[in-house]
Amino acid sequence: MNFLAPWTALIAAAVSVPLLVLLYFLKLRRREVAISSTLLWRRAVQDLQVNAPFQRLRRNLLLLLQLLALAAMLAALGQPVVRLSMGPGKRYVLLIDRSASMSATDVSPTRLDQAKRQASRIAASLRASTLGLGEGGDQAMVVAFDEQARVMCNFTSDRRQVQAAIDAIQPTDGRSRLGEALTVARAFAGSQAAGENSESAASAAVQIELFSDGRIADAEELDLPGGAITFHRIGLGGDNLAVVALQARRSFEKSDQVEIFAMVANFGPEARTTDLQLSLDGAIRSVRRLEVPAFRTPQGRSGGGPGLASLTFALSQPSQAVVEVRQTRPDLLAADDAAWAVLPGPRRLAVLLVTAGQPPLRSALRACPFQKLDVLTPAQFDALDPDDLAAQGLYDVIVLDNCTPERPPRGRFLVFGRPPAASGVAFDQELRDQVVVDWRSRHPVLQHVNLDNLYAQRAWRLKLPAEASVLAEFASAPALALVRHGGSVFLLAPFDSLQTNWPFEPSFVLFCYNATAWLGLESGPQAETALRVGQPISLDQLPPGQEVVIADPDGHDHRLRASSAGTLHFSATGRAGLYTVQIEQRPPRRVAVNLLDPYESRIAPSDSLRLLGREIGDSGQPQPTNLELWPLLAFLGLLLACLEWVVYNRRAHL
């Protein structure tokens, strides 16, 4: 048997037991009175003995019962437990999934709350060493994860600290990925074992307890040794409707005309009907009925998937607005019932093309609805003062065609050919005969752009920094890359377009339009206004040290300052909704962060965890490893106190 709070009981015993015994040593003091007869002197002599402050302790049943009741209460205060499992102490890593699907309400109140309750059982069952000293007890570490892992507390045998770490876990709307959480847990376990001298501590096994619904995106990419992880499935399953796509665009010809496209997915076994509600700046503009087919289960070679249905809204909106599309049928997950988009006001860009003479590129840019398109030679561009050019803000986007100025102004650039030194990108060799093998078709720059037939006779192999984004790839090098450096944004195409077949493809004009529109309206000071959960809000071209206040959907303000390069990145976008960016002397700007993830919206829990090469079944709810005795001892103390009261009352009546 062990005591989880031994020192509390010992301190209380050191105070209360002597005080109780002292009450039986003390004698009643009687006051002196005048007497009229000497016959009573004998009685007065006897009273002298009574007036002594202490007397010899005699046998007393009441004292025995009181001591036994007090001992039971003090033992209960020490929280004694009986170990149901023997052997050396263990180390538990409690991995608690807090991704979007864990906010489903198929178990009350949510899956995350259920996971925290089950993890608390393990925390309550941690075995302590004798009197809470030395080694040999259990330890636990708590890690919460979605796409990223967060250590809530390191290995500790303090049950209260472990429980407080579990209670502090908050839900997010991110995707569930387990790889980083396992890496963090292994690192902490290894570093602690290396720093301990005790053989028993160093040899303690690490047992991973995973509390999740099994909707883990990277599970099949992970490999763990057998018996190292226990899977506790959370959730019962149920129907769910989700908004999985939203796009709002202005017409090329009529800038006040807007088309809004929305798609709804059904993850239930039966077809569902819902009302799709469109709101602009909080005002409902349209409600339309939508029939969504049932989830399709895989049959043979035909793959399954959610039932999909879409609607397109067309309306007139001459100014900027926040678009919200919401499906109104109640279901088990609220995070994916709505999606938002920030529709910019009608604006035409000013673009500068720097080229030595490239008719196809000039023709493609002239086909775009710019406010103005100026063309300069590289020599004319180098003659301009970059500081004056940036300060005047004459151009929203600068297109560099085989031009590498030494001191370009801070701004947004579409670059064909070798990247300029100001981009921070190096290149080591020239590649030949390259074809595009993959591209990010969902990125705004490449929406509706088909790169299947893009062939480059020559291209530069880029050496990108870690924070760069690759939008398209050749077989052995990036074909399109997005880089933010020094307060500027560079969209790099490391080839001469005249040495490709791209100018003869319809997608070339669409790419030029998408690229310039994205650079001019959705980057730099006008940073992206439509993000996925977990993607950072990035701001460029800010004064160094500029304070920025970002309000999240829960109403909490986050104060940040721009770096010395005039950039700022806010990564706390774990909740879906609208974020407000406030910069001094500028109008507030809204950024929409959406879930839009069919994997998380499919809330049916997995019966097993499928890892690389093997499958781990559901272990059910954790079973207690300790039997707590304090309730029995507390009841025994109360029973003895009642018995003492009965004995006292019988003596008083006698």
Buried (B, 14 or more C-beta within 10 A) or exposed (E): EBBBBBEBBBEBBEEBBEEEEEEBEEEEEEEEEEEEEEEEEEEEEEEEEEEEEEEEEEEEEEBEBBBBBBBBBBBBBBBBBEBEEEEBBBBBBBBBBBBBBBBBBBBEEBBBBBBBBBBBBBBBBBBBBEEBEEBBBBBBBBBBBBBBBBBBBBBBBBBEBBBBBBEEBEBBBBBBBBBBBBEBBBEBBEEBBEEBEEEBBEEBEBBBBBBBBBBBBBBEEBEBEEEBBBBBBBBBBBBBBBBBBBBBBBEEEEBEBBEBBBBBBBBBEEEBEBEBBBBBBEEEBBEEEBEBBBBBEEEEEEEEBBBBBBBEBEEEBEEBBBBBBBBEBEBBBBBBBBBBBBBBEBBEBBBBBBBEEBEBBBEBBBEBEBEEBEBBEBEEBBEBEBEEBBEEEBBBBBBBBBBBBEEBBBBBBBBBBBBBEBBBBEBEEEBEEBEBEEBBEEBBBBBEBBBEEBEBBBBBBBEBEEEBBBBBBBEEBBBBBBBBBBBBBBBBBBBBBBBBEBBEBEBBBBBBBBBBBBBBBBBBEBBBBBBBBBBBBBBBBBEEEBBBBBBBBEEEEEEBEBBEBBBBBBEBBBBBBBBBBBBEEEEEBBBBBBBBBBEBBBBBBBEBBBBEEEEBEBBEEBEEBBEBBBEBBBEBBBEBBEBBEEEBEEEEEE
